[in-house]
Amino acid sequence: MRIGILALQGAFAEHVEMLGALGTRAELVRSCAQLEGLDGLVLPGGESTSMRRLAGQSGLDVALRDFGASRPVWGVCAGLILLAARVEGEAPFLGLMDMGVARNAYGRQQESFVSGLSVDGLTDSRPYPGVFIRAPRVLETGPCVKVLARRGDAPVALRQGHLMATAFHPELTGDSRVHACFLDLCADRMRRGLAG
């Protein structure tokens, strides 16, 4: 299985390490050509505005939208914003996931926190250590979006078909269960593709 990580800006190195610990070699993506043949893609945390600008300059924005239309993509924090169909105060970027979001809704960097979460679909029921850093808040979701975890009344982990999004940063924990969940999603998509 070939998993790419968008490496224009942000916390991509940590995802490489986490996927490596699960036996999957991640490939850094900085151009349209590097999307070819990938079975899944991670949009990491970082600065969504910087990622939008850099992707737009290279034409990677169109390629990312085409990729996510049929292949698994996981948006983490800023990546969740990139996936969203509606973003408060700005035009959406990829617009692939039927949700509305507000940027930096959980406060500034110094207000970061860790919260124990119950996440559907993980290998066991232990609380997951959700690391929230300038995290976006999901304001509303469409009918095809499944909420996998909430913090209070706000969705913080979601899935829509072959798309996944987390408002928190699994790559900053020692817990690989959310990464394993994404790999399962990619493997399932591969099986369906081979069968169909």
C-alpha positions as CSV (number, residue, x, y, z in Angstrom):
1,M,0.0,0.0,0.0
2,R,1.3,3.5,-1.0
3,I,0.2,6.3,1.3
4,G,1.1,9.9,0.5
5,I,1.4,12.9,2.9
6,L,1.0,16.4,1.5
7,A,4.3,18.0,2.4
8,L,3.9,21.7,1.4
9,Q,3.9,22.8,5.0
10,G,3.0,21.6,8.5
11,A,3.4,18.4,10.6
12,F,4.1,15.9,7.8
13,A,7.2,14.3,9.3
14,E,5.3,13.1,12.3
15,H,2.9,11.2,10.1
16,V,5.8,9.6,8.3
17,E,7.0,8.2,11.7
18,M,3.6,7.0,12.8
19,L,2.9,5.2,9.5
20,G,6.4,3.8,9.6
21,A,5.7,2.3,13.0
22,L,2.7,0.5,11.5
23,G,4.9,-0.9,8.7
24,T,3.7,1.5,6.0
25,R,6.3,3.6,4.1
26,A,4.8,7.1,3.5
27,E,5.7,9.2,0.4
28,L,5.9,12.9,0.6
29,V,3.8,14.8,-2.0
30,R,4.8,18.2,-3.3
31,S,3.7,17.9,-6.9
32,C,0.9,16.5,-9.0
33,A,3.0,13.7,-10.4
34,Q,3.7,12.4,-6.9
35,L,0.0,11.6,-6.4
36,E,0.2,9.0,-9.2
37,G,-0.4,5.5,-7.9
38,L,-1.1,6.4,-4.3
39,D,-3.7,4.4,-2.4
40,G,-4.4,7.2,0.2
41,L,-3.3,10.7,1.2
42,V,-2.9,12.5,4.5
43,L,-3.5,16.3,4.6
44,P,-1.6,17.2,7.7
45,G,-2.0,19.9,10.3
46,G,-0.3,23.2,9.9
47,E,-1.4,26.5,8.3
48,S,-4.4,25.9,6.0
49,T,-3.9,29.4,4.4
50,S,-0.3,28.6,3.5
51,M,-1.2,25.2,2.1
52,R,-3.9,26.7,0.0
53,R,-1.6,29.3,-1.5
54,L,1.3,26.8,-2.2
55,A,-1.0,24.2,-3.7
56,G,-2.8,26.9,-5.9
57,Q,0.5,28.2,-7.2
58,S,1.5,24.8,-8.5
59,G,-1.9,23.6,-9.8
60,L,-1.8,20.9,-7.1
61,D,-5.2,22.1,-5.8
62,V,-7.0,20.7,-8.9
63,A,-5.0,17.4,-8.6
64,L,-5.9,17.1,-4.9
65,R,-9.6,17.6,-5.6
66,D,-9.5,15.0,-8.4
67,F,-7.6,12.5,-6.1
68,G,-10.1,13.0,-3.2
69,A,-13.1,12.5,-5.5
70,S,-12.3,8.8,-5.7
71,R,-9.5,7.8,-3.3
72,P,-9.1,8.0,0.5
73,V,-8.0,11.3,2.0
74,W,-7.6,12.1,5.7
75,G,-7.6,15.7,6.7
76,V,-6.0,16.5,10.1
77,C,-6.7,19.9,11.7
78,A,-5.8,22.3,8.9
79,G,-6.4,19.3,6.5
80,L,-9.9,19.1,7.9
81,I,-10.4,22.8,6.8
82,L,-9.0,22.0,3.4
83,L,-11.6,19.1,2.9
84,A,-14.6,21.1,4.1
85,A,-17.4,22.2,1.8
86,R,-18.1,25.2,3.9
87,V,-15.6,27.4,5.8
88,E,-16.7,30.3,7.9
89,G,-15.6,33.6,6.4
90,E,-13.8,32.2,3.3
91,A,-14.3,30.2,0.2
92,P,-13.8,26.4,0.6
93,F,-10.6,24.9,-0.9
94,L,-11.3,21.3,-1.9
95,G,-14.9,21.2,-0.9
96,L,-15.1,17.4,-0.7
97,M,-16.6,16.8,2.7
98,D,-20.1,17.9,3.5
99,M,-19.4,19.9,6.6
100,G,-19.2,23.5,7.8
101,V,-16.2,24.6,9.9
102,A,-14.8,27.6,11.8
103,R,-11.0,28.0,11.9
104,N,-9.0,28.2,15.2
105,A,-12.3,27.9,17.1
106,Y,-10.6,26.3,20.2
107,G,-8.3,29.2,20.8
108,R,-4.7,30.2,20.3
109,Q,-1.6,28.0,20.4
110,Q,-1.0,28.6,24.2
111,E,-4.6,27.3,24.8
112,S,-3.8,23.9,23.3
113,F,-5.0,20.9,25.3
114,V,-5.4,17.1,25.3
115,S,-8.8,15.5,25.7
116,G,-9.7,11.9,26.2
117,L,-12.0,10.9,23.3
118,S,-14.2,7.9,22.5
119,V,-13.6,7.2,18.8
120,D,-15.8,4.8,16.9
121,G,-13.9,2.3,14.7
122,L,-10.7,1.9,16.7
123,T,-9.3,-1.4,17.7
124,D,-10.2,-1.1,21.3
125,S,-12.3,1.2,23.5
126,R,-9.6,2.9,25.5
127,P,-10.0,6.7,25.4
128,Y,-7.9,8.3,22.6
129,P,-5.7,11.2,23.6
130,G,-6.9,14.0,21.3
131,V,-4.3,16.8,21.0
132,F,-6.0,20.0,20.1
133,I,-3.8,22.9,18.7
134,R,-5.6,25.9,17.3
135,A,-8.2,23.4,16.2
136,P,-11.1,24.0,13.8
137,R,-14.6,23.5,15.1
138,V,-17.1,21.5,13.0
139,L,-20.3,23.6,13.0
140,E,-22.6,21.3,11.0
141,T,-22.5,18.2,8.9
142,G,-24.5,16.8,6.0
143,P,-26.5,13.6,6.1
144,C,-23.7,11.4,4.5
145,V,-21.2,12.4,7.2
146,K,-20.7,9.9,10.1
147,V,-19.5,11.4,13.3
148,L,-16.9,9.1,14.8
149,A,-16.1,11.2,17.9
150,R,-17.3,14.3,19.7
151,R,-15.9,16.7,22.3
152,G,-19.0,18.0,24.0
153,D,-21.5,18.6,21.3
154,A,-18.9,19.3,18.5
155,P,-17.8,16.6,16.1
156,V,-14.0,16.1,16.2
157,A,-13.6,12.9,14.1
158,L,-15.7,12.3,11.0
159,R,-16.0,10.0,7.9
160,Q,-17.8,10.4,4.6
161,G,-17.3,7.4,2.5
162,H,-13.6,7.3,1.6
163,L,-12.9,10.6,3.3
164,M,-11.9,11.0,7.0
165,A,-11.2,14.1,9.1
166,T,-10.0,14.8,12.6
167,A,-9.9,18.2,14.4
168,F,-7.1,16.9,16.6
169,H,-3.5,15.7,15.9
170,P,-3.1,11.9,16.2
171,E,0.5,12.2,14.9
172,L,1.5,14.0,18.1
173,T,0.6,11.0,20.3
174,G,2.2,7.6,20.8
175,D,-1.1,6.1,19.9
176,S,-1.3,4.8,16.3
177,R,-5.0,3.6,16.4
178,V,-6.4,6.5,14.3
179,H,-3.6,6.0,11.7
180,A,-4.4,2.3,11.7
181,C,-8.1,3.2,11.1
182,F,-7.1,5.2,8.0
183,L,-5.0,2.4,6.7
184,D,-8.0,0.1,7.1
185,L,-10.1,2.6,5.1
186,C,-7.4,2.6,2.3
187,A,-7.2,-1.2,2.3
188,D,-11.0,-1.5,2.1
189,R,-11.1,0.9,-0.8
190,M,-8.3,-1.1,-2.6
191,R,-10.3,-4.3,-2.1
192,R,-13.5,-2.7,-3.5
193,G,-11.5,-1.4,-6.4
194,L,-10.0,-4.8,-7.2
195,A,-13.4,-6.4,-6.8
196,G,-15.2,-3.9,-9.0
